[in-house]
């Protein structure tokens, strides 16, 4: 990390408590137990953590639903985006709240309790139907239960529960499906569904295909990892980018109801550029790197080159794209990205670059 010394110095001087903890504990490895406790205490006092804490229910579940309506016929369920189960889980994971903390242990226990979940998804008819069909579309990572598994995975509980270990196998099968096809047309069919921008095709709910949730779940779990499987994941990601024909968006046929295939990895990932960035794709690059694939995935190798070229002489990565600071960002790491608001975006982007390069360097593949 010597070539990033100025970036690290900038973050150590200007970053807020969340980045300070992650940088010093997970990358530099120089955080004492007392310093970690002090930083965590600061994190627990941040406004967004306090919001999540206020949304904890007596049964342990946080917020209302997950990917659910913010309101239903005049009844408001989400006062802020953090009052959604997934958003709350992401913030707890981003802020590195210890998995042993009661707020996380009770949240995970609630997600493993059928009675609690049935109650949580009983507010309106579509929620009830969604819960009844919670295992639909598991093979594309778009089922309610699959998203519950994903949330447990990012909170540190993806390897300790038989159902989630089986879900690891399902996620791998999604990626390995790409070795069996030459074109996306082989696993989809024509649809009359249209939008203003796209002509959609339909994929059956039982078909396997990877999406961003499958990727992030695997990035945050360990039991699946062997040299052979990591190499297969490398080959699958390179095949998606280089060999499969680019594909228009598709919907999933869930027993006659068409739902969106959220962030399906159907289009080649372009290497990172400062003028063509989105928070979502920065997360995808990081999650691919967390698989332990190093620079064997070609888009990561080129992204590394682009990042190092883009970092200014003062060590800061500055983004020029207009879509880098979104409504959702302020409810996640950016809120605590810097000690002073004027450096928020610079600290967020620079830390992302340092963390990404750290994961790429620490590949789990041997020569």
C-alpha positions in Angstrom: 0.0 0.0 0.0 3.1 2.3 -0.1 2.0 3.9 -3.4 -1.3 4.9 -1.6 0.4 6.5 1.4 -0.9 10.0 0.5 -4.5 8.6 0.2 -4.2 6.9 3.5 -2.7 10.0 5.2 -5.6 12.0 3.8 -8.2 9.6 5.2 -6.4 9.4 8.6 -6.6 13.1 8.9 -10.1 13.8 7.4 -12.3 10.7 7.5 -15.0 10.1 10.0 -15.3 7.3 12.5 -16.8 4.7 10.2 -13.9 4.9 7.7 -11.3 5.3 10.4 -12.4 2.0 12.0 -12.6 0.1 8.7 -9.3 1.6 7.4 -7.2 1.0 10.5 -8.8 -2.4 11.5 -9.3 -4.1 8.2 -6.6 -2.6 5.9 -3.8 -1.2 8.0 -4.2 -3.6 10.9 -2.9 -1.1 13.5 -6.0 -0.5 15.6 -5.8 -1.4 19.3 -8.8 -2.8 21.2 -9.3 0.4 23.1 -9.1 2.5 20.0 -11.6 0.2 18.3 -14.0 0.6 21.2 -13.7 4.4 21.1 -14.4 4.5 17.4 -17.3 2.2 17.7 -18.8 4.3 20.5 -18.6 7.3 18.1 -20.3 5.3 15.4 -23.1 4.4 17.8 -23.8 8.1 18.3 -24.2 8.9 14.7 -27.7 10.1 13.6 -28.3 7.3 11.1 -27.4 4.6 13.5 -29.7 6.2 16.1 -32.4 6.1 13.4 -31.9 2.4 12.8 -31.9 1.8 16.5 -35.2 3.6 16.9 -36.8 1.3 14.3 -36.0 -1.9 16.3 -39.2 -3.7 17.2 -39.8 -5.8 20.4 -39.5 -9.0 18.2 -36.1 -7.9 17.0 -37.0 -7.1 13.4 -35.9 -3.7 12.2 -38.1 -1.4 10.2 -41.2 -2.4 8.2 -40.9 -5.1 5.6 -38.1 -5.4 3.1 -38.4 -4.0 -0.4 -41.9 -3.2 0.7 -44.3 -0.3 0.0 -43.3 2.9 1.8 -47.0 3.6 2.1 -50.2 1.7 1.4 -53.5 3.6 0.8 -52.5 6.5 3.0 -50.7 4.5 5.7 -47.0 5.4 5.8 -44.6 2.6 6.6 -41.2 4.3 5.9 -40.4 7.7 7.4 -36.9 7.4 6.0 -35.3 4.8 3.7 -33.6 3.3 6.8 -37.0 2.1 8.0 -36.8 -0.7 5.4 -35.3 -4.0 6.6 -32.6 -4.3 3.9 -31.5 -0.7 4.2 -31.2 -1.1 8.0 -29.1 -4.3 7.5 -26.8 -2.6 5.0 -26.2 0.3 7.3 -25.3 -2.0 10.2 -22.9 -3.9 7.9 -21.4 -0.7 6.5 -20.9 0.7 10.0 -19.3 -2.5 11.2 -21.6 -3.0 14.1 -20.2 -6.2 15.7 -22.2 -9.3 14.8 -22.4 -10.2 18.6 -24.3 -6.9 19.3 -27.9 -7.5 20.5 -29.3 -5.3 17.7 -27.8 -7.7 15.1 -28.3 -11.0 16.9 -31.9 -10.2 17.5 -32.4 -9.0 13.9 -31.0 -12.3 12.6 -33.1 -14.3 15.0 -36.2 -12.5 13.8 -35.3 -13.3 10.2 -35.1 -17.0 11.2 -38.4 -17.0 13.0 -41.4 -17.9 10.7 -44.0 -16.4 13.1 -42.1 -13.1 13.3 -41.8 -12.9 9.5 -45.4 -13.8 8.9 -46.4 -10.9 11.2 -44.0 -8.5 9.5 -45.4 -9.2 6.1 -49.1 -8.9 7.0 -49.6 -5.2 6.7 -51.4 -5.2 3.3 -52.5 -7.8 0.7 -49.4 -7.7 -1.5 -47.1 -8.2 1.4 -49.1 -11.2 2.5 -48.9 -12.7 -1.0 -45.2 -12.0 -1.2 -44.6 -13.8 2.1 -46.7 -16.8 1.0 -44.6 -17.0 -2.2 -41.3 -16.2 -0.4 -39.3 -19.0 -2.0 -40.4 -18.1 -5.6 -37.5 -17.0 -7.8 -34.8 -18.2 -5.5 -32.6 -19.3 -8.4 -32.2 -15.7 -9.6 -31.7 -14.2 -6.2 -34.9 -12.3 -6.4 -37.1 -14.1 -3.8 -38.1 -12.6 -0.5 -36.4 -15.5 1.3 -33.3 -15.2 -0.8 -33.0 -11.5 0.2 -33.4 -12.5 3.8 -30.5 -14.9 3.5 -28.5 -12.1 1.8 -29.2 -9.7 4.7 -28.0 -12.3 7.2 -24.9 -12.9 5.1 -23.8 -9.2 5.1 -24.4 -9.1 8.9 -21.9 -11.9 9.4 -24.2 -14.9 9.7 -24.0 -16.5 6.3 -21.8 -19.5 7.3 -23.4 -20.7 10.5 -26.8 -21.9 9.4 -27.6 -24.9 7.2 -30.1 -23.1 5.0 -27.7 -20.3 4.2 -24.8 -22.8 3.4 -27.2 -24.4 1.0 -28.0 -21.0 -0.4 -24.3 -20.5 -1.1 -24.5 -23.6 -3.4 -27.5 -22.1 -5.1 -25.6 -18.8 -5.7 -22.6 -20.7 -7.1 -25.0 -22.6 -9.4 -26.3 -19.3 -10.7 -22.8 -18.2 -11.8 -21.9 -21.6 -13.2 -25.0 -21.6 -15.4 -23.2 -19.2 -17.7 -20.9 -22.1 -18.8 -23.9 -23.9 -20.2 -25.2 -21.3 -22.5 -23.9 -19.3 -25.5 -26.6 -16.6 -25.5 -29.2 -15.2 -23.1 -31.8 -16.1 -25.6 -31.4 -19.7 -24.6 -32.8 -19.1 -21.2 -35.4 -16.5 -21.9 -38.5 -16.0 -24.1 -40.1 -13.1 -25.8 -42.6 -11.0 -23.9 -45.1 -8.4 -24.7 -43.9 -6.3 -21.7 -42.6 -2.9 -22.8 -41.2 0.2 -21.2 -40.3 3.6 -22.7 -36.7 2.5 -23.0 -36.5 -1.3 -23.2 -38.0 -4.3 -24.8 -38.1 -7.0 -22.1 -37.7 -10.7 -22.3 -38.9 -13.2 -19.7 -36.9 -15.8 -17.7 -38.7 -18.6 -15.9 -38.7 -18.4 -12.1 -36.9 -21.8 -11.8 -34.1 -20.8 -14.1 -30.6 -20.1 -12.6 -28.8 -16.8 -13.4 -26.6 -14.6 -11.2 -27.5 -11.1 -9.9 -25.9 -8.6 -7.6 -27.5 -10.1 -4.5 -25.9 -13.6 -5.3 -22.6 -11.9 -5.8 -22.7 -9.9 -2.6 -23.8 -12.9 -0.5 -20.9 -14.9 -1.8 -18.5 -12.0 -1.2 -19.5 -12.0 2.5 -19.4 -15.8 3.2 -16.5 -18.3 3.4 -17.6 -21.9 3.5 -17.8 -22.2 -0.3 -14.2 -21.1 -0.9 -11.7 -23.4 -2.4 -9.1 -22.7 -5.0 -11.1 -24.6 -7.6 -14.3 -22.8 -7.0 -12.7 -19.4 -6.9 -11.1 -20.1 -10.3 -14.6 -21.2 -11.6 -16.0 -17.9 -10.4 -13.2 -16.1 -12.1 -14.0 -17.9 -15.4 -17.7 -17.3 -15.0 -17.3 -13.5 -14.5 -14.9 -13.2 -17.4 -17.3 -15.2 -19.6 -20.2 -12.9 -18.7 -18.0 -9.9 -19.8 -16.3 -11.3 -22.8 -18.2 -14.2 -24.4 -21.9 -14.0 -23.8 -23.9 -11.7 -26.1 -25.0 -8.5 -24.5 -28.6 -8.7 -23.4 -31.6 -6.5 -22.9 -33.2 -6.5 -19.4 -35.5 -9.3 -18.5 -38.4 -9.9 -16.1 -39.0 -13.1 -14.1 -42.2 -15.1 -14.6 -43.2 -15.7 -11.1 -46.3 -17.9 -11.6 -47.9 -15.4 -14.0 -46.7 -12.3 -12.2 -43.7 -10.5 -13.9 -41.2 -9.0 -11.5 -37.9 -7.2 -12.1 -34.6 -9.2 -12.1 -32.8 -6.8 -9.8 -29.3 -6.0 -11.1 -29.0 -9.3 -13.0 -25.4 -9.5 -14.3 -26.5 -9.7 -18.0 -24.4 -6.9 -19.4 -20.7 -6.6 -19.6 -19.3 -4.6 -16.7 -17.3 -1.7 -17.8 -14.1 -0.8 -16.0 -14.4 2.1 -13.5 -14.1 5.6 -14.7 -14.4 8.8 -12.7 -16.8 10.4 -15.2 -19.1 7.4 -15.5 -19.6 6.2 -12.0 -22.4 5.0 -9.8 -22.5 3.9 -6.2 -24.0 0.6 -7.2 -21.2 -0.4 -9.6 -18.5 0.6 -7.2 -20.1 -1.9 -4.8 -20.1 -4.6 -7.6 -16.4 -4.0 -8.2 -15.6 -4.4 -4.5 -17.8 -7.5 -4.1 -16.1 -9.2 -7.0 -12.7 -8.4 -5.5 -13.9 -9.8 -2.1 -14.3 -13.2 -3.8 -10.5 -13.5 -3.7 -10.1 -13.5 -7.5 -7.5 -10.7 -7.6 -6.7 -9.4 -11.1 -7.7 -12.6 -12.8 -11.1 -11.0 -13.4 -10.2 -8.7 -16.3 -12.6 -5.9 -15.4 -10.9 -5.6 -12.0 -7.4 -5.5 -13.5 -8.4 -2.6 -15.7 -10.4 -0.9 -12.9 -7.2 -1.0 -10.8 -5.2 0.7 -13.5 -7.9 3.4 -14.0 -8.1 4.1 -10.2 -4.3 4.5 -9.8 -4.3 6.8 -12.8 -7.2 8.9 -11.5 -5.9 9.4 -8.0 -4.5 13.0 -7.8 -1.0 13.9 -6.6 -2.5 14.7 -3.1 -3.8 11.1 -2.8 -7.5 12.0 -3.3 -9.8 10.2 -5.8 -12.2 12.9 -7.2 -15.3 11.8 -9.0 -16.6 13.9 -11.8 -19.8 12.0 -12.6 -23.0 13.7 -11.5 -24.7 10.6 -10.1 -22.1 9.9 -7.3 -24.0 11.5 -4.4 -27.5 10.1 -4.2 -30.4 10.1 -1.8 -29.4 6.6 -0.6 -25.8 7.5 -0.1 -26.5 9.9 2.7 -28.2 7.1 4.6 -25.1 5.0 4.5 -21.4 5.5 4.8 -21.3 9.0 3.4 -23.0 10.4 6.5 -19.9 9.6 8.5 -17.4 9.7 5.7 -15.6 12.8 6.9 -15.1 15.0 9.9 -16.1 18.0 7.8 -19.0 17.9 5.3 -16.8 19.6 2.6 -14.7 16.4 2.3 -17.5 13.9 2.4 -17.4 12.8 -1.2 -13.6 12.9 -1.4 -13.3 10.7 1.7 -16.0 8.3 0.5 -14.4 7.8 -3.0 -10.8 7.7 -1.8 -11.6 5.1 0.9 -13.5 3.0 -1.7 -10.4 3.1 -3.9 -8.1 2.1 -1.0 -10.4 -0.7 0.1 -10.9 -2.0 -3.4 -7.2 -2.1 -4.2 -6.6 -3.9 -0.8 -9.0 -6.6 -1.8 -7.6 -7.0 -5.3 -4.0 -7.3 -3.8 -5.1 -9.9 -1.3 -6.1 -12.6 -3.8 -6.9 -16.1 -2.5 -5.6 -17.6 -5.8 -2.2 -19.2 -6.0 -0.1 -19.1 -9.1 
